[in-house]
Amino acid sequence: MARIAVIGAGMGAMATAARLAVAGHRVTVHERGPDYGGSVGRHRRDGFAFDTGPGLLHLPAVYRDLFIKTGKRPLEDHVDLVQLDPAVRHVLGEGPGATTVTLPGNSRGGVAAALDEAFGRGAGERWNAVLGRARDTWDATRRPLLEEPLRPDWQALGRDPYPALRGSGLLRRRPPTLAEVAGRELGGGLAELLTARVEAYGIDPGTAPASAAALPYMEQTFGSWYVRGGLRALATAVHERCLERKVEFVFDSGVRDVLTRDGRAAGLLLDDGTEEEADLVVCGIDPRQLPPGSPAWAPDAVPARGAGVPSRVTLMLALRGARPADAVHRTLVHRDGAHRPGSGAGPVTVLRPDDPTTRPDADHEAVTVSAVCDPRAPQGVPGVQELLAAAERAVPGLRERLLWHEVRTPADVEAATGALGGAVPPPALAGAGGRLLYPANTTALPGFYLAGGWAHPGGGLAHAGMTGALVAGLIVEGARFRGSQ
């Protein structure tokens, strides 16, 4: 039995802690803040409740597997998972010329029919053809990119596996970007539907490899899921599973540095000056939060993707009046640059959950509005009025119904999570020469491991949860684990 110290109590860190504890290790989690969950928070005011981080879950199988592997009671015994149907509504353009497309969940044929109605005959067939090629991308990269430790020859993942359409002119000079694929293989507003789904992850389709099409494929194939009570309920379920497995949590316990002995990780130096001895250390936060010169800054241990990772601005709206029966849970409102894939004007996401726990009574509604942003760029963070204007295109009459609003800026994200600049890392992608990959879960410092959204395979609830299986497997099984070396 090893003593294992975990830095941070985010979702990836807790998923790792639970798996290590069930394997018989003594696990202690040190969290700088007063609570668990990392970015998966919940804000309450006047009977209203809002998710402050992600509002939807993709690939719920990741957390189903976590609960199967760490206890007798499955995930559904702890949370109420609801698949979205319709899956998403897109609003393109404004005024009388606006186009609204509502796509059903879990129906390939239904999606094709909706696209034909919106964009003309053949649109659904073109969409399904692109997602068919995205499926080939998914099949080629699912194991090495998501389910296995980062391979020593990770450069192989730098080649874009998307099979661009022959005869499209996309393969003459270099692998195409996602925006180029969307423009050539889809065109017009249909192309904007594809790129907007990727931009919502904080990925620029103008520079992203075509392999990013695997993200819309993943959503359409495996669905988008909501947890009643908000995604915070999922964080609570994972925390409770950790407690069941005897994981110890120490809150308000910031980590100043990683201790070493004989050239390997040997524990933590805490902010109060005390030392916590450990046989192994798992870092569940952005390692750049550790001081420069730390032993954790060994070669290959710190992600190079920190610069340029986007943040997110969120607007929480309390509305008078009941949620209409025809309201859609998730709407993507396309901003300036619609029909111009790769313009950088990503969509505004409007979430309207049909969940009594989000509102004081049936005569009110809680709405969350968010957008990816770059706080370093001039006018990179959209203002409240811009977000309200976008949200009103999804919620008619919104301003007349508005009781109050609160905004959560990148600075607020940084204060709550410690992520530098309020960064919200997107998932890893194959292609682009490997620049969209994350560092391996093992590091150049023996006994020091990386988990959470800043490690392979990157950000997002599902991907962060995957790091738990990877890190625990590497610690428990070592070189035998899924072909790691």
Buried (B, 14 or more C-beta within 10 A) or exposed (E): EBBBBBBBBBBBBBBBBBBBBBBEBBBBBBBBBEBBBBBBBBBEEEEBBBBBBBBBBBBBEBBBBBBEBBBEEEBEEBBEBBBBBBBBBBBBBBEEEEBBBBBBBBBBEBBBBBBBEBBEEEBBEBBBEBBEBBBBBBEBBEEBBBEBBBBEEBEEBBBBBBBBBEEBEBEEEEBBBBBBBBBBBBBBBBBBBBBBBBBBBBBBBBBBBBBBBBBBBBBBBBBBBBBBBBBBBBBBBBBBBBEBBEBBBEEEBBBBBBBBEEEBBBBBBBBEEEEBEBBBBBBBBBBBBBEEEBBBBBEBBBBEBBEEBBBBBBBBBBBEEEBEEEBBBBBBBBBEBBBBBBBBBBBBBBBBBBBEBBBEEEEBBBBBBBBBBBBEEEEEBBEEEBBBBBBBBBBEEBEEBBEEBBBBBBBBBBEBBBBBBBBBBBBBBBBBEBEBBBBBBBBBBEBBBBBBBBBBBBBBBBBBBBBBBBBBBBBBEEEEBBEBE
